[in-house]
Amino acid sequence: MRVVVTGASGFTGLQMIRHLCQKGGLAVTGLVRKPLPLFHGDNFSCVGADLLDRARLFDVLSMIQPDGIIHLAGLNHGSLKELLDVNEAGTKNLLDAAFRANADCRVLVIGSSAAYGNAGCDPVTEDTPLRPLSDYGVSKAAQDTLAQTHHAACGSQVSVARPFNLVGPGQPPSFICGRIVQQVVEIENGQRDALDVLETSSCRDFIDVRDAVKAYFAILSHPEFSQLCTGRAFNIGSGITYAISAVISLIEEITGDRYTIRVPDNPPDVPVPFLVSDTTRIRTITGWAPEIPFEESLRDMLDAARSAAAISKTIV
């Protein structure tokens, strides 16, 4: 099976490539904006292509003739126009190129739980209306709708995954847990004296990226993908929520330290105070279930952040 992973150099992309390269019978190609020496292996290669370069995408996928694509590439910050250009228009280019290269190519578009917006306190199913409250969420809802419309209009083999809040070693500080872990390591190294967060009350469903990539491949490789997966969305989450304050408490238990927490004098309103997944669909259809406890994810994140900080000191 020839599998292409877009956004292969990103946080999730690197974990996705690692997971696929451990599988037998796969020829894996990482698609990135600029070719990078990500991995070495007989079953892996890396190709440069921009989602907005439609002609280049058509040429690359025509050359590869993929059997499956896991579409991770996208933009998570910027203006609404920039987000829509990449996340919606870029996805349209990819889907068109994939369908032209191989009409039977399976494509898993990685959306986001941000598309749900404030869905209340009950577990969110895939049938919950998409009512995003952020520009990013709007762009991911548009991408999600586009993917399912492409399937309906063209008969393309497209499915959507909606991951909830990812965690895991190497997570950048643009994610809340990545930011907290980085600050904890900075406190350990005497670079700061407190944790700075915008608020501590919002509750999120955290899923380890190493579990998430297994879920993505479980969908893409399902023997009845065309019957059970195409035109459908799948929530990827743990089904368990933690408040930001609880995340910090867990880290304090792991490190054995207590941290001063600083929040703004006038904390911003939290548009989505609570969000938790219902993952019945993916569990029923694929048998996938998360395996890594949240505390283990945090331990691994701390270890990775400490190692990165030690390497940074050595280089300096």
C-alpha positions in Angstrom: 0.0 0.0 0.0 1.4 3.4 -1.0 0.6 6.0 1.7 1.2 9.7 1.6 1.2 11.8 4.7 0.9 15.6 4.2 2.4 17.8 6.9 4.9 15.1 7.6 7.3 17.4 9.4 4.8 18.7 12.0 4.1 17.5 15.5 1.5 14.9 14.5 3.2 14.2 11.1 6.4 13.0 12.6 4.5 10.6 14.9 2.4 9.4 11.9 5.5 8.7 9.9 7.1 6.8 12.7 4.0 4.7 13.2 3.6 3.9 9.5 7.3 3.0 9.0 6.9 0.3 11.7 4.2 -1.3 9.6 5.0 -3.9 7.0 3.9 -3.7 3.4 3.7 0.1 3.2 5.6 2.5 1.0 5.4 5.8 2.8 5.9 9.3 1.4 6.0 12.4 3.5 4.7 15.5 1.8 6.1 18.8 3.1 6.5 22.3 1.8 10.3 21.8 1.6 12.0 18.4 1.5 13.6 17.6 4.8 15.8 14.6 6.0 13.0 13.4 8.4 13.8 9.7 8.5 15.9 7.1 6.7 14.5 3.8 5.5 13.8 1.7 2.4 10.1 2.3 2.7 10.1 6.1 3.3 10.7 9.1 1.1 10.0 12.8 1.4 8.7 15.1 -1.4 8.2 18.8 -1.4 4.8 20.3 -2.5 2.7 23.2 -1.3 -1.0 22.7 -0.9 -1.7 25.9 -2.7 0.5 24.9 -5.7 -2.2 22.9 -7.5 -0.1 22.0 -10.5 2.7 20.6 -8.3 0.2 18.6 -6.3 -1.2 17.0 -9.4 2.3 16.2 -10.7 3.5 14.7 -7.4 0.4 12.5 -6.8 0.3 11.4 -10.4 3.9 10.2 -9.9 3.2 8.4 -6.6 -0.2 7.0 -7.5 -1.1 6.7 -3.8 -3.5 4.1 -2.4 -4.1 6.2 0.7 -3.5 9.7 2.0 -3.5 11.0 5.6 -4.0 14.8 5.3 -2.4 16.4 8.3 -1.0 19.6 6.7 -2.8 22.9 7.5 -2.6 26.2 9.3 -3.6 26.7 12.9 -3.1 30.5 13.2 -3.4 33.5 11.0 -6.2 35.6 9.5 -9.5 33.9 8.5 -8.5 34.4 4.8 -5.1 32.7 5.4 -6.7 29.9 7.3 -9.4 29.2 4.7 -6.8 29.5 1.9 -4.8 26.6 3.3 -7.3 24.5 5.2 -10.1 24.7 2.8 -8.7 25.6 -0.7 -5.5 23.6 -0.1 -7.6 20.5 0.9 -9.7 21.0 -2.3 -6.5 20.9 -4.3 -5.3 17.8 -2.6 -8.6 15.9 -3.0 -8.8 16.8 -6.7 -5.2 15.7 -7.3 -5.7 12.5 -5.4 -8.9 11.7 -7.3 -7.2 12.4 -10.6 -4.2 10.2 -9.7 -6.3 7.3 -8.4 -10.1 7.4 -8.1 -10.0 4.7 -5.5 -7.4 6.4 -3.3 -8.5 6.6 0.3 -8.1 10.0 1.9 -8.4 10.7 5.6 -8.8 14.5 6.2 -7.7 15.4 9.7 -10.2 18.0 10.9 -10.5 19.3 14.5 -13.0 19.3 17.4 -12.7 23.1 17.2 -15.3 22.8 14.4 -17.9 21.9 17.1 -17.6 25.1 19.0 -19.4 25.2 22.4 -21.4 21.9 22.2 -22.4 21.8 25.9 -21.5 19.4 28.7 -22.7 16.1 27.1 -20.3 13.9 25.1 -20.1 15.2 21.5 -21.1 12.7 18.8 -20.2 13.1 15.1 -23.8 14.2 14.4 -23.5 17.2 16.5 -23.8 20.4 14.4 -20.6 22.2 13.5 -20.9 25.7 15.1 -17.3 26.9 15.4 -16.5 30.0 17.5 -13.0 30.8 16.3 -11.5 31.6 12.9 -9.5 28.4 13.1 -12.6 26.4 13.9 -14.4 28.0 11.0 -11.7 27.0 8.6 -11.7 23.4 9.9 -15.5 23.2 9.7 -15.2 24.4 6.1 -12.5 21.8 5.4 -14.7 19.1 7.0 -17.7 20.1 4.9 -15.6 20.3 1.8 -14.3 16.7 2.3 -17.7 15.2 2.7 -19.1 17.2 -0.2 -16.2 16.0 -2.4 -17.2 12.4 -1.6 -20.9 13.1 -2.3 -20.2 14.9 -5.6 -17.4 12.9 -7.0 -17.6 9.6 -5.3 -14.1 10.0 -3.9 -13.1 7.8 -1.0 -12.8 10.5 1.7 -13.3 10.3 5.4 -12.7 12.9 8.2 -11.1 12.5 11.6 -11.9 15.1 14.3 -9.2 14.9 17.0 -9.8 16.5 20.3 -6.9 18.1 22.3 -3.7 16.4 21.4 -0.8 15.9 23.9 2.5 14.0 23.7 6.3 14.4 23.8 7.6 17.1 21.6 4.4 19.1 21.6 5.1 22.8 20.9 4.0 25.6 23.2 1.3 26.7 20.9 -0.8 23.9 22.6 -1.9 24.5 26.2 -0.2 21.4 27.7 3.0 22.0 25.6 3.0 25.5 27.0 2.6 24.5 30.6 5.3 21.8 30.3 7.7 24.2 28.7 7.2 26.7 31.6 7.6 23.9 34.2 11.0 23.1 32.7 11.9 26.8 32.6 11.1 27.0 36.3 13.3 24.0 36.9 16.1 25.7 35.1 15.7 29.0 37.0 14.3 30.9 33.9 11.0 31.8 35.4 9.2 31.8 38.8 5.6 31.0 37.9 3.2 29.4 35.4 1.5 32.0 33.3 -1.9 30.9 31.9 -4.9 32.8 30.7 -7.3 30.8 32.8 -7.6 27.5 34.7 -11.2 26.5 34.6 -11.9 25.2 31.1 -12.2 21.5 30.6 -10.8 19.6 27.7 -10.6 16.0 26.4 -6.9 15.2 25.9 -5.7 12.4 23.6 -2.1 11.3 23.2 -0.8 11.9 19.7 0.7 8.4 19.6 -2.8 7.0 20.2 -4.3 9.4 17.6 -2.0 8.3 14.8 -3.0 4.7 15.4 -6.6 5.8 15.1 -5.9 7.5 11.8 -4.3 4.4 10.3 -7.1 2.2 11.8 -9.6 4.2 9.7 -7.5 4.5 6.6 -6.6 0.8 6.5 -10.0 -0.6 7.4 -10.9 -3.5 5.0 -14.3 -2.0 4.5 -13.3 1.6 4.2 -15.5 2.4 1.2 -18.6 1.0 2.9 -18.1 2.0 6.5 -15.8 5.1 6.5 -16.2 7.1 3.4 -18.4 10.2 3.7 -18.3 9.9 7.5 -16.5 11.7 10.4 -14.8 10.0 13.4 -14.1 11.6 16.7 -10.7 10.9 18.1 -10.5 11.5 21.9 -10.3 9.9 25.3 -13.8 10.6 26.5 -12.3 12.0 29.7 -12.0 15.7 30.6 -9.5 17.6 32.7 -9.6 21.2 33.8 -6.4 23.2 33.2 -6.1 23.4 37.0 -6.2 19.6 37.1 -3.5 19.4 34.4 -1.3 21.5 36.6 -2.1 19.4 39.7 -1.1 16.3 37.8 2.2 17.8 36.8 2.8 18.8 40.4 2.2 15.2 41.5 4.7 14.0 38.8 7.5 16.5 39.7 6.8 16.7 43.4 6.8 20.5 43.3 4.2 23.2 43.7 4.0 26.1 41.3 2.7 29.7 41.6 0.1 30.2 38.9 -0.4 33.7 37.4 -3.5 34.6 35.5 -4.4 38.0 34.1 -6.3 40.5 36.4 -9.1 40.4 33.8 -9.1 36.9 32.4 -10.7 36.5 28.9 -14.0 34.9 28.5 -13.7 31.2 27.6 -15.9 30.6 24.5 -15.8 26.8 24.9 -15.7 26.1 28.7 -16.2 22.3 28.3 -15.8 19.8 25.5 -15.7 16.0 25.6 -15.8 13.4 22.9 -18.1 10.4 22.2 -15.9 7.9 20.4 -18.4 5.1 20.0 -18.2 5.2 16.2 -14.5 4.6 15.8 -14.5 2.1 18.7 -17.3 0.1 17.1 -16.1 0.2 13.5 -12.3 -0.2 14.0 -11.9 -1.5 17.5 -9.5 1.3 18.3 -9.3 2.6 21.8 -6.7 4.9 23.5 -4.0 3.1 25.4 -1.8 5.9 26.9 -3.0 7.4 30.2 -2.9 11.1 30.4 -0.4 11.1 33.3 2.0 9.0 31.2 1.6 11.5 28.4 2.6 14.4 30.7 5.6 12.4 32.1 6.8 11.8 28.6 6.3 15.4 27.7 8.3 16.5 30.7 11.1 14.1 29.8 11.2 15.3 26.2 11.2 19.0 27.2 14.0 18.5 29.7 16.1 16.7 27.1 15.5 19.4 24.6 16.4 22.1 27.1 19.6 20.2 28.0 20.6 19.9 24.3 19.9 23.6 23.9 22.2 24.4 26.8 24.9 22.3 25.3 24.7 24.0 21.9 24.8 27.4 23.5 
